[in-house]
Amino acid sequence: MTTSPPAVPADTTRLLRRGFALEYTTLAWNVIGIVVLAFAAIAARSVALAGFGLDSLIEIGASTVVIWELSGTGEERQRKAMRLIGGAFLALALYLLIQSTWVLAAGYHARHSPAGIAWTAITAAVMFALAYVKARTGAGLDNPVLKTEGRVTLVDGLLATAVLLGLVLNVWGLWWADPLAGFVIVYYGIKEARTALTH
């Protein structure tokens, strides 16, 4: 006689659906963002906007990892997912370290970018909102992968804010604000990478 698998509680099913919806929303937003940022970066010749486009690629990768993890079960799958997210954090931190150091040393001045300012402002608000709901949903599911990826989304929001600040201050001639803000994100990225990789 075969036994049927235990029923999944209704609350868990609802939270899983929300988790998938959050990740697909993040995925769609960043795919659109890559296109917008590519045009804005080329028009302004902005290293910061180009770097933010790379961050969007990392966020797409992290969302894909979480969708993959939520589709299955098991501690081994969670460990692999955490390692992949930790690697994404390290890649982001390394890129920002190199980019911010180069921009600061070279004294590179980007052109003004109204489109970049508008997109990064909206993106910061969207990412902070997504990060908050992901943290709550991950806590409800007791899912460390979703909670960690929520912090990736938070970093994306922080980076959007840093790029926005740099773009706005660049209008006033303070070109160095963006690379300095990038170093703050480097520290946060390394800290979260260690958390994910040692989980």
C-alpha positions, 0 to 999 in steps of 0.5 A, spaced: 500 500 500 502 506 497 502 512 502 501 519 499 505 525 501 504 529 506 499 535 505 503 542 504 499 547 509 495 552 505 500 558 508 506 555 506 503 554 499 501 561 499 508 564 501 511 559 496 507 563 490 508 569 493 516 567 493 515 565 485 511 572 484 517 576 487 522 573 483 519 573 477 517 581 478 525 582 480 527 578 474 522 582 469 524 589 472 532 587 471 531 585 464 528 591 462 533 595 466 539 592 462 536 595 456 534 602 459 541 602 462 545 600 456 542 606 452 543 611 458 550 609 459 552 610 452 548 616 451 552 619 458 558 615 457 557 613 464 561 608 468 556 608 474 550 606 469 554 601 466 556 598 472 549 598 475 547 594 468 552 589 471 549 589 477 542 588 474 545 581 471 547 579 477 540 580 480 537 576 474 542 570 476 540 571 483 533 571 482 534 565 477 537 561 483 532 562 487 526 560 482 530 554 481 531 552 489 524 554 490 522 549 485 525 543 489 527 541 496 533 538 500 538 541 504 543 540 498 539 544 493 539 549 499 547 549 500 548 549 492 543 555 492 547 559 497 554 558 494 551 561 488 548 567 491 555 568 495 558 568 489 554 573 486 555 577 492 563 577 491 562 578 483 558 584 485 563 587 490 569 585 486 566 589 480 565 595 484 571 595 487 575 595 481 570 600 478 570 605 483 577 605 484 578 606 477 573 612 476 576 615 482 583 615 480 582 617 473 578 623 475 573 620 470 567 625 469 560 622 466 555 627 462 549 628 465 543 623 464 536 625 466 534 618 464 539 615 468 537 619 474 529 617 473 531 610 472 535 609 478 530 613 483 524 608 481 529 602 481 531 604 488 524 604 491 522 598 487 528 594 490 527 596 497 520 594 497 521 587 494 527 586 499 522 587 504 517 583 502 522 577 500 525 578 507 518 577 510 516 571 505 523 568 506 522 568 514 515 565 513 518 559 509 524 559 513 528 559 507 535 561 508 536 562 500 530 567 499 532 571 505 539 571 502 537 573 495 532 578 499 539 582 501 541 581 494 535 585 492 537 590 498 544 591 495 541 592 488 537 598 492 543 601 495 547 601 489 541 604 485 541 610 491 549 610 490 548 611 483 543 616 483 546 620 488 552 620 484 548 622 478 545 628 481 551 630 484 555 630 478 550 635 475 553 640 481 560 638 479 561 633 484 563 627 480 567 623 486 561 622 490 559 616 486 565 612 486 566 613 494 559 611 495 561 604 491 566 603 496 560 602 501 557 597 497 563 593 496 563 592 504 556 590 504 557 585 498 563 582 502 559 581 508 553 578 505 557 574 501 561 571 507 554 570 510 551 566 504 558 562 503 558 560 510 551 558 512 
